[in-house]
Amino acid sequence: MENNLANRIAAECLAKFESLPKSGKPNETFEWTILSAIVLERMKPQTDASEIRVVALATGTKCLAGNELTTRGDRVNDSHAEVLARRAFLRYLHEQIENALDGAKESIFVAWQSLERDKFTLKDGHLFHFFTTHSPCGDASIFDIEHDEMLPQPPKKARMEQSVDGTTVGMTGGKLLQSEEHGDLMAQTVGPVRTKPGRGVRTLSVSCSDKLARWNVLGVQGSLLMLLLERPIYLASVVLCDGTDHSAVAMERAIWGRFDRWAEQMESLLKQPFRRCRPVVSVANNGRMFRFRKNRPLSIDGGKYQPSPCGVVWCDVANRSHEVEVAGRRHGVTKRKLATPAARLQISKIELFNRFALTYGRTVAASNTRDALHNLVPTTMPEGNESSVTHPGAIVQPKGSETVAAERIPNIAKLSYMSAKATSVEYANQWDLVRNSMFGQWTVKPENLGQFFVDADVGV
């Protein structure tokens, strides 16, 4: 990847953040946060040039403890910037699919007709890049800052260094999902899955390094949107902001290099359309640094920067593009309304599920209308030769195939969130293989957390 592109991406992301309202941003005198974003690169036809556009962006460092999770899907469990940015990206993808359905609006997708319903594929010349101002928690934060070497397998503990302001770098606060022989959950061992850093009751959310690694096999779109897409959406690169304590080698190891030992088995483990994606890791060197980064010089003698309690979420959509998050809900909502839709972020599970149910319903309806028109046949057919005369362009299907197709297309609006995700069979099967073979383990959340349904007034 050209460093020029990395610098352009970094500059664009920092500028977009600065253009947003002050609400939700840290207090520069004593708070820090992480900024992450997803950027669309669109190649200009018949040239080597491209244009870039930030499509999703977020800040945040917090995560709910395991005992704070709700069964309504109305609270965001993981509010680290990387995860919030990806959830904001899902909103962007939903709107782009709807634009493609409308036909008259510009979209990054083109529709094509599958057996069951319309599906969508990313247009040629469109790429997505991930940007962050901090090494993702977990595996990517374990490195030898002096030598920047790939830590060998089997995993070993990494040597730690001190940055110029005295803070420790080259280690993660994420806890191993399973302790090693001596029971040290904080052992700086590379490779295994970790949960998010935090004090008190342990979180059930895995580290950002692990989530990025999962996206690089299954795609960033998730299981539900995979029902509408021809292929997963992968990241072309990961760009680290200038001024970030980092190791590009550790980043590569964390998000795809740890799968090297499975290279020979990839063909049997990964089924089309899934693949192992290896995004280029690049570091901006344009001198533009995030002004709320943790490792900036201290402005108060003897003090330490505190993580900001709020998060900023923005995405390139028409309505309610900017939100401020605190403790997994919208900032500023009164205590009396915390359990109402007014407290929901648009990137919460229930709101994304509502949006998906509407979009999915539209694609099914469009397909049914098209099929009804295509399957018109004359009312009178020559005896003994029923298939010899058909309406021009008609799709001739075996008798009873309409019933089979109807049974194959679930009514998402009547399914729980967990049941709807289970209908994405290819994705679910691939995740089972990846989790068991490549990761070996993953956190398991209580089943009742996914038993909520779309809102009654969604109208699907």
C-alpha positions as CSV (number, residue, x, y, z in Angstrom):
1,M,0.0,0.0,0.0
2,E,1.3,3.4,-0.9
3,N,2.1,5.5,2.1
4,N,0.5,8.4,0.3
5,L,-2.9,6.6,0.5
6,A,-2.4,5.9,4.3
7,N,-1.7,9.6,4.8
8,R,-4.7,10.6,2.9
9,I,-6.9,8.2,4.8
10,A,-5.5,9.4,8.2
11,A,-6.0,13.0,7.2
12,E,-9.5,12.5,6.0
13,C,-10.6,10.6,9.2
14,L,-9.1,13.2,11.6
15,A,-10.7,16.0,9.6
16,K,-14.1,14.3,9.7
17,F,-13.9,13.8,13.4
18,E,-12.9,17.5,13.9
19,S,-15.9,18.6,11.8
20,L,-18.4,16.8,14.2
21,P,-20.1,18.7,17.0
22,K,-18.3,19.0,20.4
23,S,-20.8,16.9,22.2
24,G,-19.3,13.6,23.3
25,K,-15.7,14.5,22.6
26,P,-13.2,14.2,25.5
27,N,-12.0,17.0,27.7
28,E,-8.6,17.7,26.2
29,T,-7.1,18.6,29.6
30,F,-7.5,15.2,31.2
31,E,-9.3,12.6,29.0
32,W,-8.2,10.4,26.2
33,T,-10.0,8.1,23.7
34,I,-9.6,6.0,20.6
35,L,-10.8,6.9,17.1
36,S,-11.6,4.3,14.5
37,A,-13.1,4.6,11.1
38,I,-14.0,2.8,7.8
39,V,-13.1,4.6,4.6
40,L,-14.4,3.9,1.1
41,E,-11.9,4.2,-1.7
42,R,-13.4,4.5,-5.2
43,M,-11.2,4.1,-8.2
44,K,-11.7,6.6,-11.0
45,P,-12.5,4.9,-14.3
46,Q,-9.6,4.5,-16.8
47,T,-7.1,6.1,-14.4
48,D,-4.9,5.0,-11.5
49,A,-6.4,7.7,-9.3
50,S,-9.0,7.2,-6.6
51,E,-11.2,9.2,-4.3
52,I,-11.7,8.5,-0.6
53,R,-14.7,9.1,1.7
54,V,-15.2,8.4,5.4
55,V,-18.4,6.3,5.7
56,A,-18.3,5.3,9.4
57,L,-16.5,6.7,12.4
58,A,-16.5,6.3,16.2
59,T,-14.6,6.9,19.4
60,G,-14.8,4.9,22.6
61,T,-12.9,2.8,25.1
62,K,-15.7,1.2,27.3
63,C,-17.3,-2.2,27.5
64,L,-20.2,-3.5,29.6
65,A,-19.6,-6.2,32.2
66,G,-21.1,-9.6,31.8
67,N,-23.8,-8.8,34.4
68,E,-24.9,-5.6,32.6
69,L,-26.1,-7.2,29.4
70,T,-29.8,-6.9,28.6
71,T,-32.2,-9.3,26.8
72,R,-33.9,-6.6,24.8
73,G,-31.0,-5.9,22.4
74,D,-31.3,-2.2,23.2
75,R,-27.9,-1.6,24.7
76,V,-24.6,-1.8,23.0
77,N,-22.4,-4.3,24.8
78,D,-19.0,-3.3,23.3
79,S,-18.3,0.4,22.9
80,H,-14.6,0.2,21.9
81,A,-14.1,2.5,18.9
82,E,-13.3,-0.3,16.5
83,V,-16.5,-2.1,17.2
84,L,-18.7,1.1,17.2
85,A,-17.2,2.1,13.9
86,R,-18.0,-1.3,12.4
87,R,-21.6,-1.2,13.7
88,A,-22.0,2.3,12.2
89,F,-20.7,0.8,9.0
90,L,-23.6,-1.7,9.1
91,R,-26.0,1.2,9.1
92,Y,-24.2,2.6,6.0
93,L,-24.4,-0.8,4.2
94,H,-28.2,-1.1,4.9
95,E,-28.8,2.3,3.4
96,Q,-26.6,1.5,0.4
97,I,-28.6,-1.7,-0.2
98,E,-31.9,0.3,0.0
99,N,-30.5,2.8,-2.5
100,A,-29.7,0.0,-4.9
101,L,-33.3,-1.3,-4.4
102,D,-34.7,2.1,-5.2
103,G,-32.7,2.3,-8.4
104,A,-32.8,6.1,-8.7
105,K,-30.2,6.7,-5.9
106,E,-26.5,6.2,-6.1
107,S,-25.2,3.1,-4.4
108,I,-22.0,1.1,-3.9
109,F,-24.0,-2.1,-4.7
110,V,-25.5,-3.6,-7.8
111,A,-28.4,-6.0,-7.6
112,W,-28.5,-9.4,-9.2
113,Q,-31.2,-12.0,-9.2
114,S,-30.7,-15.2,-7.3
115,L,-33.1,-18.2,-7.2
116,E,-34.8,-16.9,-4.0
117,R,-34.6,-13.1,-4.1
118,D,-32.5,-10.1,-5.1
119,K,-28.9,-10.1,-3.8
120,F,-26.3,-7.4,-4.0
121,T,-22.7,-7.3,-4.9
122,L,-20.1,-4.5,-4.4
123,K,-19.3,-2.6,-7.5
124,D,-15.9,-3.0,-9.1
125,G,-13.3,-0.5,-8.1
126,H,-14.7,-0.1,-4.5
127,L,-12.5,-0.9,-1.6
128,F,-12.8,-0.4,2.2
129,H,-10.0,0.6,4.6
130,F,-9.9,0.5,8.4
131,F,-8.3,3.4,10.3
132,T,-7.4,3.6,14.0
133,T,-5.5,5.8,16.3
134,H,-4.5,3.0,18.8
135,S,-3.3,-0.6,18.5
136,P,-6.4,-2.7,19.0
137,C,-6.7,-4.3,22.4
138,G,-5.6,-7.9,22.7
139,D,-3.1,-9.6,20.5
140,A,-2.1,-6.6,18.4
141,S,-1.0,-4.7,21.5
142,I,1.6,-7.4,22.5
143,F,4.9,-6.6,20.9
144,D,8.6,-5.8,21.4
145,I,8.6,-2.1,20.5
146,E,12.4,-2.0,20.0
147,H,12.8,-4.9,17.6
148,D,9.3,-5.0,16.1
149,E,9.7,-8.7,15.4
150,M,7.1,-11.4,15.0
151,L,6.9,-13.3,18.3
152,P,7.7,-17.0,17.7
153,Q,5.3,-19.9,18.1
154,P,4.7,-21.6,20.4
155,P,3.7,-18.3,22.1
156,K,5.9,-16.7,24.7
157,K,5.6,-13.7,27.0
158,A,6.6,-10.4,25.3
159,R,9.1,-8.0,26.7
160,M,7.6,-4.7,27.8
161,E,9.0,-1.2,27.1
162,Q,8.3,2.2,28.5
163,S,7.2,5.1,26.3
164,V,8.6,8.6,26.7
165,D,5.8,9.7,29.1
166,G,6.2,6.6,31.3
167,T,3.2,4.6,30.2
168,T,3.6,1.0,29.4
169,V,3.5,0.0,25.8
170,G,3.8,-3.4,24.1
171,M,1.2,-5.1,26.3
172,T,-2.5,-5.6,26.5
173,G,-4.9,-5.4,29.4
174,G,-7.1,-8.0,27.8
175,K,-7.6,-11.2,29.8
176,L,-7.0,-14.6,28.3
177,L,-10.3,-16.4,27.8
178,Q,-8.7,-19.5,29.5
179,S,-5.9,-19.2,31.9
180,E,-2.5,-20.9,31.3
181,E,-1.1,-23.6,33.5
182,H,-0.3,-21.2,36.3
183,G,-3.7,-19.5,36.1
184,D,-2.4,-16.1,35.0
185,L,-5.2,-14.5,32.9
186,M,-3.0,-11.5,32.3
187,A,0.0,-13.5,30.8
188,Q,1.2,-11.7,27.7
189,T,0.9,-14.7,25.4
190,V,0.3,-14.2,21.7
191,G,-2.3,-16.2,19.8
192,P,-5.1,-17.2,22.2
193,V,-8.5,-15.4,22.3
194,R,-8.9,-12.7,25.0
195,T,-11.7,-10.7,26.5
196,K,-11.8,-6.9,26.7
197,P,-9.8,-5.1,29.4
198,G,-11.7,-4.0,32.4
199,R,-12.1,-4.1,36.2
200,G,-14.7,-5.8,38.3
201,V,-17.1,-8.3,36.7
202,R,-15.6,-9.8,33.5
203,T,-16.9,-8.8,30.1
204,L,-18.2,-11.3,27.6
205,S,-16.9,-9.3,24.6
206,V,-13.7,-10.6,23.0
207,S,-10.8,-8.2,22.2
208,C,-10.7,-6.0,19.2
209,S,-7.8,-8.0,17.8
210,D,-9.9,-11.1,17.8
211,K,-12.9,-9.4,16.2
212,L,-10.7,-8.0,13.4
213,A,-9.3,-11.4,12.9
214,R,-12.8,-12.8,12.6
215,W,-13.8,-10.1,10.1
216,N,-10.8,-11.0,8.0
217,V,-12.3,-14.4,7.4
218,L,-16.1,-13.9,7.6
219,G,-16.3,-10.3,6.4
220,V,-17.3,-7.1,8.3
221,Q,-21.0,-7.4,7.2
222,G,-22.1,-10.0,9.8
223,S,-24.5,-12.9,9.4
224,L,-27.7,-11.0,8.7
225,L,-26.5,-8.9,5.8
226,M,-24.8,-12.0,4.4
227,L,-28.3,-13.1,3.5
228,L,-28.5,-10.1,1.1
229,L,-25.0,-10.1,-0.3
230,E,-23.4,-12.2,-2.9
231,R,-20.0,-12.1,-1.2
232,P,-18.6,-11.0,2.2
233,I,-17.1,-7.5,2.4
234,Y,-13.5,-7.5,3.4
235,L,-11.0,-4.8,4.5
236,A,-8.3,-3.9,2.0
237,S,-6.0,-2.4,4.6
238,V,-5.6,-1.3,8.2
239,V,-4.1,2.2,8.7
240,L,-2.5,3.3,12.0
241,C,-2.4,7.0,12.8
242,D,0.9,8.8,13.1
243,G,2.0,9.0,16.7
244,T,0.5,5.7,17.7
245,D,2.4,3.2,19.9
246,H,2.3,0.2,17.6
247,S,4.0,-2.7,15.9
248,A,2.9,-3.3,12.3
249,V,4.2,-6.8,12.6
250,A,2.1,-7.5,15.7
251,M,-0.9,-6.1,14.0
252,E,-0.4,-8.4,11.0
253,R,0.1,-11.4,13.3
254,A,-3.0,-10.5,15.3
255,I,-5.5,-10.0,12.5
256,W,-4.4,-12.7,10.1
257,G,-0.9,-14.0,10.7
258,R,-1.9,-16.2,13.6
259,F,-3.8,-18.3,11.0
260,D,-0.6,-19.2,9.2
261,R,-0.4,-22.6,10.8
262,W,-3.7,-23.4,9.1
263,A,-2.6,-22.3,5.7
264,E,-2.5,-25.8,4.2
265,Q,-6.0,-26.5,5.5
266,M,-7.6,-23.3,4.4
267,E,-9.0,-24.8,1.2
268,S,-11.0,-27.3,3.1
269,L,-11.9,-25.1,6.0
270,L,-13.1,-22.1,4.0
271,K,-15.9,-22.5,1.6
272,Q,-16.8,-20.0,-1.1
273,P,-17.6,-17.1,-0.9
274,F,-15.5,-16.9,2.3
275,R,-11.8,-16.6,2.2
276,R,-8.8,-15.6,4.3
277,C,-8.3,-11.9,3.8
278,R,-4.9,-10.4,4.5
279,P,-5.3,-6.6,4.6
280,V,-2.1,-4.5,4.3
281,V,-1.0,-2.8,7.5
282,S,0.3,0.7,6.9
283,V,1.3,3.5,9.2
284,A,0.7,7.2,8.4
285,N,3.7,9.4,8.6
286,N,2.3,12.8,7.7
287,G,2.8,14.2,11.2
288,R,-1.0,14.5,11.8
289,M,-1.7,13.0,15.3
290,F,-5.0,12.5,17.1
291,R,-5.2,15.2,19.7
292,F,-7.0,12.9,22.2
293,R,-4.5,10.0,22.0
294,K,-3.5,8.4,25.3
295,N,0.3,8.8,24.8
296,R,0.3,12.5,24.2
297,P,2.4,14.7,26.6
298,L,0.7,15.3,29.9
299,S,-0.8,18.7,30.4
300,I,-1.2,18.4,34.2
301,D,1.9,17.7,36.2
302,G,1.9,14.3,37.9
303,G,-1.5,13.4,36.5
304,K,-2.7,10.7,34.1
305,Y,-5.2,10.9,31.3
306,Q,-8.5,9.2,32.1
307,P,-10.6,7.3,29.4
308,S,-13.5,9.4,28.2
309,P,-16.8,8.0,29.4
310,C,-18.6,8.9,26.1
311,G,-18.3,7.7,22.6
312,V,-19.1,9.5,19.3
313,V,-20.7,7.5,16.5
314,W,-21.1,8.8,13.0
315,C,-22.0,7.2,9.6
316,D,-22.7,8.4,6.1
317,V,-26.5,8.1,6.2
318,A,-29.4,10.5,5.5
319,N,-31.0,10.5,8.9
320,R,-29.6,10.7,12.5
321,S,-26.0,10.2,11.2
322,H,-24.4,11.5,14.5
323,E,-25.0,10.1,18.0
324,V,-23.3,10.3,21.3
325,E,-23.0,7.1,23.3
326,V,-22.5,6.5,27.1
327,A,-22.8,3.1,28.8
328,G,-24.2,1.6,25.6
329,R,-27.1,4.0,25.3
330,R,-27.8,7.5,23.9
331,H,-26.2,10.2,25.9
332,G,-28.6,12.7,27.6
333,V,-31.6,10.4,28.0
334,T,-33.3,10.7,31.4
335,K,-33.3,7.8,33.8
336,R,-37.1,7.5,33.4
337,K,-36.6,6.7,29.7
338,L,-33.6,4.4,29.8
339,A,-35.8,1.3,29.0
340,T,-37.6,3.0,26.1
341,P,-36.7,3.3,22.4
342,A,-35.7,6.9,23.1
343,A,-32.5,5.6,24.8
344,R,-31.5,3.3,21.9
345,L,-28.6,4.0,19.7
346,Q,-29.3,3.4,16.0
347,I,-26.4,0.9,16.1
348,S,-27.9,-1.2,18.8
349,K,-28.9,-4.8,17.9
350,I,-32.6,-4.1,18.0
351,E,-32.4,-1.1,15.8
352,L,-30.1,-2.8,13.3
353,F,-32.5,-5.8,13.4
354,N,-35.5,-3.5,12.7
355,R,-33.6,-2.0,9.7
356,F,-32.6,-5.4,8.4
357,A,-36.1,-6.8,8.6
358,L,-37.5,-3.9,6.5
359,T,-34.7,-4.2,3.9
360,Y,-35.0,-8.0,3.7
361,G,-38.8,-7.7,3.4
362,R,-38.4,-5.3,0.5
363,T,-36.0,-7.6,-1.4
364,V,-38.4,-10.5,-1.0
365,A,-41.3,-8.4,-2.1
366,A,-39.4,-7.2,-5.1
367,S,-38.4,-10.7,-6.1
368,N,-41.9,-12.0,-5.7
369,T,-43.3,-9.2,-8.0
370,R,-40.6,-9.9,-10.6
371,D,-41.2,-13.7,-10.5
372,A,-45.0,-13.2,-10.8
373,L,-44.4,-11.2,-14.0
374,H,-41.9,-13.6,-15.4
375,N,-44.0,-16.6,-14.8
376,L,-47.0,-15.5,-16.8
377,V,-48.2,-18.2,-19.2
378,P,-51.1,-18.4,-21.7
379,T,-54.4,-19.5,-20.1
380,T,-54.8,-22.1,-22.9
381,M,-52.0,-24.6,-23.5
382,P,-51.7,-27.1,-26.4
383,E,-52.7,-30.5,-25.0
384,G,-49.7,-32.8,-24.5
385,N,-47.2,-30.1,-25.0
386,E,-47.5,-27.8,-22.0
387,S,-44.0,-26.5,-22.1
388,S,-43.9,-25.6,-25.8
389,V,-45.6,-22.3,-25.5
390,T,-44.8,-19.8,-22.9
391,H,-44.8,-16.0,-22.4
392,P,-41.6,-14.5,-23.8
393,G,-39.0,-14.3,-21.1
394,A,-40.9,-16.6,-18.7
395,I,-38.9,-18.6,-16.2
396,V,-40.1,-22.2,-16.4
397,Q,-39.8,-23.9,-13.0
398,P,-40.6,-27.5,-12.0
399,K,-44.1,-28.1,-10.7
400,G,-44.3,-27.2,-7.0
401,S,-41.1,-25.1,-7.0
402,E,-43.0,-22.0,-5.9
403,T,-44.0,-23.8,-2.7
404,V,-40.4,-24.9,-2.1
405,A,-39.1,-21.4,-2.7
406,A,-41.6,-19.9,-0.3
407,E,-40.6,-22.4,2.4
408,R,-37.0,-21.5,1.8
409,I,-37.5,-17.7,2.4
410,P,-38.2,-17.1,6.1
411,N,-40.4,-14.3,7.4
412,I,-37.7,-12.5,9.3
413,A,-40.3,-10.2,11.0
414,K,-41.7,-13.3,12.9
415,L,-38.3,-14.6,14.0
416,S,-36.3,-13.8,17.1
417,Y,-32.9,-12.1,16.5
418,M,-31.0,-15.4,17.2
419,S,-33.3,-17.4,14.9
420,A,-33.0,-14.8,12.1
421,K,-29.2,-15.1,12.3
422,A,-29.4,-18.9,12.2
423,T,-31.1,-18.6,8.8
424,S,-27.8,-17.4,7.4
425,V,-26.7,-21.0,7.2
426,E,-23.5,-20.6,5.1
427,Y,-22.2,-17.9,7.5
428,A,-23.2,-19.9,10.6
429,N,-21.5,-23.1,9.3
430,Q,-18.4,-21.2,8.3
431,W,-18.2,-19.6,11.7
432,D,-18.4,-22.9,13.4
433,L,-15.4,-24.2,11.4
434,V,-13.4,-21.0,11.9
435,R,-14.1,-20.8,15.6
436,N,-13.4,-24.4,16.4
437,S,-10.3,-24.8,14.1
438,M,-8.6,-21.4,14.0
439,F,-9.6,-19.7,17.2
440,G,-10.2,-22.9,19.3
441,Q,-12.5,-21.0,21.6
442,W,-14.8,-17.9,21.9
443,T,-17.0,-16.4,24.5
444,V,-20.5,-17.8,24.8
445,K,-23.3,-15.4,25.8
446,P,-26.6,-16.6,27.4
447,E,-29.1,-17.7,24.8
448,N,-31.8,-15.4,26.2
449,L,-29.8,-12.4,25.1
450,G,-30.8,-13.1,21.5
451,Q,-34.5,-13.9,22.0
452,F,-35.9,-10.4,21.2
453,F,-38.1,-9.6,18.2
454,V,-38.4,-6.6,15.8
455,D,-40.6,-3.8,17.1
456,A,-44.3,-4.2,16.4
457,D,-44.5,-0.9,14.6
458,V,-41.8,-1.7,12.1
459,G,-44.4,-2.6,9.6
460,V,-42.9,-5.6,7.7
